[in-house]
């Protein structure tokens, strides 16, 4: 598999500029190709290449912002006519163009986002406009949440997430998510799973700062439909992992009379690159069947010597009364770029409906 930065290649630029040239006859294709593939292009990583493409496109488009918006729309129409119904990731610089050069022209930027996001997502590019224009931009996004196109509806929820990964946070919405709740209300029964998943992710963002808002929303939405129930369940995943009492109670996930027995670590010393293996049994000692959300926590040793827990889900299912189930699990300590392991004492815990029912130590060594 190639590097992500290589989506920006001579072949991509050649195909894209053919579409530009066909509707903007004065576009200097050769000059653009020379500029975009020069200036240290080979050494640039993906994001730098994307930003560089935006700057070169702006330079050679030679148009004021309203004219540029119309040209971009025409270019997308041309690309669609050439068989590209949806733009690949490389086309995200078109959204970046609006973010970079349209921040002072809200009206034309809103029109551009509504059009471009139906070709390539604008969820990152729209966020500086929320920060600058606040409720005025949110009002536009509430309108988008009723749009006939599911990509535009998704932009209303995904673009307004308080904590969208890999994007700038929106401090005002982290402090007070109330302005975006109408968007989520409008989309809670959306026919598109793509949109509903975005709604769930926005709810999960809100839960990290305002669990009370999410608990109240979940209570209002519960039972509307199985799809809406799935939204609030997925949106409550952080609260469920944290063992938040109110959300657990709402889902009937009490831990009383659910017994964990014979909990043991099968690999008391684990080398980096291998896996810790553990086993236990679980019994529903209630007189009736009971839903059990079963998880385990790994307490990783951190650089300063303290332990920090990360929770992993095993299952969530109904256990019949007086039935015992034996469970065996492994957790890998294979080296990956997103996690650094520190040798020394670690711990494993078993979590039943949010409550830790056992905690054992093991050693991680080199």
ZIKA-V361852 format. One record per pair of residues at least 6 apart in sequence whose C-alpha atoms are under 8 Angstrom apart, sorted by the first residue. I is the first residue (numbers start at 1). GAP is how many residues later the second one is. Records with the same first field share a line. If there is no record, write none. Layout:
I=GAP / GAP
This chain:
4=42
5=39 / 40 / 41 / 42 / 44
6=40
7=82 / 83
8=41 / 42 / 82
10=23 / 27
13=20
14=19
16=63
17=12
18=11
19=56 / 59 / 60
20=7 / 55
21=6 / 7 / 8
23=48 / 51 / 52 / 55
24=47
27=33 / 34
28=32
31=29
32=24 / 25 / 28
35=21
36=16 / 17 / 20
41=8
50=40 / 42 / 43
51=42 / 45
53=40
54=39 / 40 / 42 / 43
55=42
58=39
61=7
65=36 / 37 / 40 / 43
66=42
69=29 / 39 / 40 / 43
72=22
73=39 / 42 / 43
76=40 / 43
79=6
80=6
85=34
86=32 / 33 / 34
87=32 / 33
88=32
89=31
91=29
92=28 / 29 / 30
94=22
95=18 / 21 / 22 / 25 / 26 / 27 / 30
96=29
98=11 / 14 / 15 / 27
99=26 / 27 / 29 / 30
102=6 / 7
103=6 / 25 / 26
106=23
110=30
113=9 / 13
114=30 / 38
116=6
117=34 / 35 / 38
118=31 / 33 / 34
121=30 / 34
122=33 / 37
123=32 / 35 / 36 / 37
124=35 / 43 / 44
126=33
127=32 / 33 / 41 / 43
129=8
130=7 / 8 / 30 / 40
131=39 / 41
135=44
138=22 / 41 / 42
141=14 / 15 / 16 / 42
142=14 / 38 / 40 / 41
144=8 / 9 / 11 / 12
145=7 / 8 / 9 / 11 / 12 / 38 / 41 / 42
146=7 / 40
147=6
150=42 / 45
151=44
153=34 / 42
154=40 / 41 / 44
156=27
157=23 / 26 / 27 / 38 / 41 / 42 / 45
158=6 / 40 / 41 / 43 / 44
160=20 / 42
161=9 / 40 / 41 / 44
162=7 / 8 / 9 / 11 / 12 / 15 / 40 / 43 / 44
163=6 / 7 / 11 / 39 / 42
164=41
173=6 / 7
174=32 / 35
175=34
177=29
184=15
187=8 / 9 / 12
188=8 / 11 / 40 / 43
189=7 / 36 / 38 / 39
190=6
196=35
197=34
199=32 / 36
200=31 / 32 / 34 / 35
201=33 / 34
202=33
203=11 / 29 / 32 / 33
204=30 / 31 / 32 / 33 / 34
206=7 / 8
207=6 / 7 / 28 / 29 / 31 / 32
208=30 / 31
211=28
214=22
215=31 / 32
218=14
219=31
221=7 / 8 / 11
222=6 / 7 / 10
223=6
236=11
239=8
240=7 / 8 / 114
241=70 / 113
242=112
243=110 / 111 / 112
244=110
245=109
248=6 / 105 / 106
252=39
253=38 / 39 / 40 / 100 / 101
254=99
255=37 / 97 / 98 / 99 / 100
257=27 / 28 / 29
258=24 / 25 / 26 / 27 / 28 / 94
259=23 / 24 / 25 / 26
260=20 / 21 / 22 / 23 / 97 / 98
261=19 / 20 / 21 / 22
262=17 / 18 / 19
263=15 / 16 / 17 / 18 / 95
264=14 / 15 / 16 / 96
265=11 / 12 / 13 / 14 / 95 / 97
266=10 / 11 / 12 / 13
267=9 / 10 / 11 / 95
268=8 / 93 / 94 / 95
269=7 / 93 / 94 / 95 / 96
270=6 / 92 / 93 / 94 / 95
271=62 / 93 / 94 / 95
272=61 / 62 / 63 / 69 / 92 / 93 / 94
273=59 / 60 / 61 / 62
274=58 / 59 / 60
275=55 / 56 / 57 / 58 / 59
276=54 / 55 / 56 / 57
277=51 / 52 / 53 / 54
278=50 / 51 / 52
279=47 / 48 / 49 / 50
280=46 / 47 / 48
281=43 / 44 / 45 / 46
282=42 / 43 / 44 / 45
283=36 / 38 / 39 / 40 / 41 / 42
284=6 / 35 / 36 / 37 / 38 / 39 / 40
285=36 / 37 / 38
286=35 / 36
287=34 / 35
288=32 / 33
289=29 / 30 / 31 / 32
290=28 / 29 / 30 / 31
291=25 / 26 / 27 / 28
292=23 / 24 / 25 / 26 / 27 / 60 / 61
293=20 / 21 / 22 / 23 / 24 / 59 / 60 / 61
294=19 / 20 / 21 / 22 / 56 / 57 / 58 / 59
295=16 / 17 / 18 / 19 / 20 / 55 / 56 / 57
296=15 / 16 / 17 / 18 / 52 / 53 / 54 / 55
297=12 / 13 / 14 / 15 / 51 / 52 / 53 / 54
298=10 / 11 / 12 / 13 / 14 / 48 / 49 / 50 / 51
299=8 / 9 / 10 / 11 / 47 / 48 / 49 / 50
300=7 / 8 / 9 / 10 / 41 / 42 / 46 / 47
301=6 / 7 / 40 / 41 / 42 / 43 / 44 / 45
302=6 / 39 / 40
303=39
307=39
333=8
335=6
342=22
343=20 / 21 / 22 / 23
344=19 / 20 / 21
345=16 / 17 / 18 / 19
346=15 / 16 / 17 / 18
347=12 / 13 / 14 / 15
348=11 / 12 / 13 / 14
349=7 / 8 / 9 / 10 / 11
350=6 / 7 / 8 / 9
351=6 / 7
